[in-house]
Amino acid sequence: MSLRPAASSLRSDDRPSPRGHNSTGLSEMSFRKCSGEEAERAWFASLLWRAFPEAQSENDLAERAAEVLTSDRRPVTSRTVRNWLRRENAPHFRYVLKVVALVGAEAVFQIIDPEAE
């Protein structure tokens, strides 16, 4: 007996996403064009790229960031970082602070005034 409703009984916004496992399904856009939580996630994803400019790919960045952000009590996996990069999950504030510290003060000013370049 299945506890899931039949696909035909689900509203279109309740159906599982048809996108592939490695596809983000997100169009490239400036985080300034996003709204709310999506803008915050986009900002953090761009901040990760700035914190690790030597990364050659998403996987490379995920490995590097996971290694730096992992602590004895709180491990961070590369999968978690990839989810942040794909804007599928929001990071805890402790990780935001660590990445802001890696990037520098200009990241804080970007939060305060996103229109300033």
N, C-alpha and C positions, 0 to 999 in steps of 0.2 A: 504494500500500500504506500503510495507516494503522498507526501505532505505538501508537495508543490502543486499549485493550481496549474491547470492546462494552459499552454501558451496562448490559446485563443481567449482565455478569460482574463489575461493580463492587459492592463492599459499599455499603450505603446511606450510610455516613459518608465514602466515597470519591467519591461522585457530586458533580458541580459544583453549586454553590448555585443554587437556582432564583430567588433574589431579583434584583430589577431593578438596573440600573446605579446609580441614584441612591438606592436604598433601603439603609438600614443593616442591616435585618433584626434589629436589636437592640432589645429592650424597654427602656424607660426604667427605670432602677433606680439606687439609691444605690450608689456604689462600695464601700461597706462590706458590701453583700450579695454582692458578687462574690468570687471567690477567685483567689489567685495573680496571674498575669500580667494577667488580665482586670481585676482590681482596680487594678493599676498603670496600665493603659491608661485606665480610667475616671477615675481620679484626675487623670491628665495632661490628659485632655479637659476636665474641669471646671476645671482650672487655666488652660487656654488661654482659656476664657470669662471667668474672673476677670481675666486679664492684659489683655484687650481688651474692657472692658465697653461700649464705644461701638459694638461690632459689632452690626449689625441682623439678620444671617443667617449661616448656616454659610459661605456663599461670601464674604461680607464679612469674616468673621473669618479665613478661610483666606488671603485676599489681604493683610490687615493683618499677620498673623503671619508669612507668608512674607517680606514685605518687611523686617520687623524681624529675623528670624532668619537671613536671607541674609548671608553674608560674601563677601569677594572670592574665597576659595578653595573655599567650600562653599555653593553656591546651594541654597535651599529653595524648592520650588514650592508653589503653592496646592493642587495635587493631593496632595502629601505631607501637608500640614496637614489636608486633608479626611480622609485615611486615618487620621491620628491621632485626629481628632474622632470618627470612626466606629469607632474601636478596632480597625481592621483591621491596623495596624502599630504597633510600639512605637518611640518616638523614641530616638535616640542620647542618651546621658547629657549631652553638650554642650548639647543643646537643652533638656533638662529643667532644667539649671542656669540657662540664660538666662531661661527662663520663670519659674522660682522667683524669680530676681532681680527680674523685672518685678513679680511679685505681692507680694513682701516676705516678711518673716520668718515671718508666720503660716502660710505654706505649708509651711515646714520643720516647724513644730510639728504640723501636720496629718499629716505623715509619721510623726513620732515617736509621737503619740497620736491616732489617727483618731477616737476617741470624744469627744475634747474639742471643744467648739464655740466 
